Amino acid sequence: MRRGRRLLQSSSKTLRQASHLDIPLQTEVVDSRVPNAFALPGGKIYLLNGLLQKAESADELAGVIAHEMGHVSHRDHMRMMIQRGGVSFLIGLLWGDITGSSAVVFVTRTLFEVSYSREAEQNADAFAIDAMHVLGRSPAPMGELLFRITGAQEGRTIGILASHPLTEDRRALMRREDRAPSGLELVSSDEWQALKTICQPTKAR
């Protein structure tokens, strides 16, 4: 569990350096079955355990983290939350009064009420693609993870999906940006298994 958290922080640091993002980041996994991820002001990135369990490789997860770093870089979530009247919540975040489950409750509600623009999502995808290329890794696995979670979306225009790029289009883009690996793996196969168990309780000795 602790090892998994250290590996997550190390991988996030590598991605931040590759993307030249000059913002301190804090990446955490929240124990929720929902397969999602989001970023908050102050460089906080939350992965929900449901997404971590859906991921089949470190590159799949790295692409998602890099995508959320793109939102941090562009301050998309700050704009969205201010639009939703979440100023008091943002003040709490900046002062460290709101973390973890409270953040999940607020953001989950907000995500279902307000969707980000196609442009914001496309810019975050471009950010992730560039970061993966810098590391000598392919962005294609991220597209496969997204498609595994949502399935085909063509013809589905309800709610948050209405203003998002279709997952099949995002997967096609990332397949076009596929590159043969030329850089080191972010984590080994053994480390990947440790990372997947972040939310499992530590066994008593």
C-alpha positions in Angstrom: 0.0 0.0 0.0 2.7 2.5 1.0 4.9 1.2 -1.8 2.1 1.7 -4.3 1.7 5.3 -3.2 5.4 6.0 -3.5 5.3 4.5 -7.0 2.4 6.7 -7.9 4.1 9.8 -6.7 7.3 8.8 -8.5 5.5 8.2 -11.8 3.6 11.5 -11.5 6.8 13.3 -10.9 8.3 11.8 -14.0 5.3 12.8 -16.1 5.3 16.3 -14.6 9.0 16.7 -15.6 8.4 15.4 -19.1 5.5 17.8 -19.6 7.6 20.8 -18.2 4.7 21.5 -15.8 6.0 24.0 -13.3 3.3 23.3 -10.7 3.7 21.1 -7.6 1.4 18.1 -7.9 -0.2 15.8 -5.4 -1.6 12.6 -6.9 -3.9 10.4 -4.8 -6.1 7.3 -5.2 -9.6 7.5 -3.7 -11.3 4.3 -2.8 -14.3 4.5 -5.1 -15.7 2.0 -7.6 -16.3 4.8 -10.2 -13.8 4.5 -13.0 -12.8 8.2 -13.3 -10.2 10.8 -12.5 -10.2 14.5 -12.0 -8.0 17.4 -11.1 -8.5 20.2 -8.6 -7.0 23.6 -8.1 -3.6 23.6 -6.4 -2.3 20.7 -8.5 -4.3 18.0 -6.8 -5.1 15.0 -9.0 -7.4 12.3 -7.8 -7.7 8.8 -9.4 -10.7 6.8 -8.4 -9.8 3.2 -7.6 -12.4 2.0 -10.1 -10.2 3.5 -12.9 -7.0 2.0 -11.4 -8.5 -1.4 -11.4 -9.7 -1.1 -15.0 -6.2 -0.1 -16.1 -4.1 -3.0 -17.5 -0.8 -1.3 -17.8 1.3 1.6 -16.4 1.1 3.3 -19.7 -2.7 3.3 -19.7 -2.7 4.9 -16.2 0.1 7.3 -17.1 -1.8 8.7 -20.1 -4.8 9.5 -17.8 -2.6 11.2 -15.2 -1.0 13.2 -18.0 -4.4 14.2 -19.3 -5.4 15.5 -15.8 -2.1 17.3 -15.7 -3.2 19.0 -18.9 -6.4 20.2 -17.1 -4.2 21.5 -14.3 -1.9 23.3 -16.7 -4.9 24.9 -18.5 -6.8 25.6 -15.2 -9.9 24.1 -16.7 -11.3 22.9 -13.4 -10.8 26.3 -11.7 -12.9 27.9 -14.4 -15.6 25.2 -14.1 -15.9 25.3 -10.3 -16.0 29.1 -10.2 -18.8 29.0 -12.8 -20.6 26.6 -10.5 -20.4 29.0 -7.6 -17.8 26.9 -5.7 -15.7 29.8 -4.5 -16.0 28.8 -0.8 -15.0 25.3 -1.7 -12.0 26.5 -3.7 -10.9 28.6 -0.7 -11.1 25.5 1.5 -9.0 23.6 -1.0 -6.3 26.2 -1.2 -6.1 26.3 2.6 -6.1 22.6 2.9 -9.4 22.3 4.7 -11.0 20.1 2.1 -9.5 16.9 0.8 -10.2 13.3 0.0 -13.9 12.2 0.3 -15.2 15.8 0.5 -13.5 16.6 -2.7 -15.0 13.5 -4.3 -18.5 14.4 -3.2 -18.3 17.9 -4.6 -16.5 17.2 -7.8 -18.6 14.1 -8.6 -21.8 16.2 -8.3 -20.3 19.0 -10.4 -19.0 16.7 -13.1 -22.4 15.2 -13.6 -24.0 18.7 -13.7 -21.5 20.5 -15.9 -19.4 19.0 -18.7 -16.1 20.4 -20.0 -15.9 21.7 -23.5 -14.6 19.6 -26.3 -11.8 22.1 -26.7 -10.7 21.6 -23.1 -10.7 17.8 -23.4 -8.9 17.9 -26.7 -6.2 20.2 -25.3 -5.8 17.9 -22.3 -5.5 14.9 -24.7 -2.8 16.8 -26.7 -0.9 17.5 -23.5 -1.0 13.8 -22.6 0.1 12.7 -26.0 3.1 15.1 -25.9 4.1 14.0 -22.4 4.0 10.3 -23.4 6.1 11.0 -26.5 8.7 12.9 -24.5 9.0 9.8 -22.3 9.3 7.5 -25.3 6.0 5.8 -24.5 2.9 5.5 -26.6 -0.4 7.4 -25.8 -2.4 4.6 -27.5 -2.9 2.6 -24.3 -4.7 5.6 -22.8 -7.2 5.4 -25.6 -7.8 1.7 -25.0 -8.4 2.3 -21.3 -11.0 5.0 -22.1 -12.8 2.9 -24.6 -12.8 -0.1 -22.2 -14.5 2.1 -19.6 -17.1 3.9 -21.8 -17.6 1.6 -24.8 -18.7 3.2 -28.1 -20.5 6.5 -27.6 -21.7 7.3 -31.1 -25.3 8.4 -30.9 -25.2 9.0 -27.2 -25.7 12.7 -26.5 -27.1 12.7 -23.0 -25.5 14.6 -20.1 -21.8 14.9 -19.8 -21.1 12.9 -23.0 -22.9 15.5 -25.1 -20.0 18.0 -25.1 -17.1 15.5 -24.8 -15.2 14.2 -27.8 -16.4 10.7 -28.5 -14.2 8.0 -26.9 -13.8 6.2 -30.2 -12.5 9.4 -31.8 -10.1 9.9 -28.9 -8.9 6.3 -29.2 -8.4 6.7 -33.0 -6.4 9.9 -32.4 -4.1 8.1 -29.9 -3.7 5.2 -32.2 -2.5 7.6 -34.9 0.0 9.0 -32.4 1.2 5.5 -31.5 5.0 5.1 -31.3 7.2 2.1 -30.7 8.5 2.4 -27.1 11.9 4.0 -27.0 12.0 5.0 -23.4 12.1 3.1 -20.1 8.9 1.8 -18.5 7.5 4.0 -15.8 7.3 1.0 -13.5 8.2 -2.7 -13.7 5.6 -5.4 -13.8 6.2 -6.1 -10.1 5.8 -2.5 -9.2 2.7 -2.2 -11.3 1.1 -4.9 -9.2 2.0 -3.0 -6.1 0.5 0.2 -7.5 -2.8 -1.6 -8.2 -3.1 -2.5 -4.5 -3.0 1.0 -3.1 -6.6 0.8 -1.8 -6.2 -2.6 -0.3 -6.0 -2.7 3.6 -2.6 -3.4 5.0 -2.4 -6.9 6.5 -1.7 -6.9 10.3 1.5 -8.6 11.3 
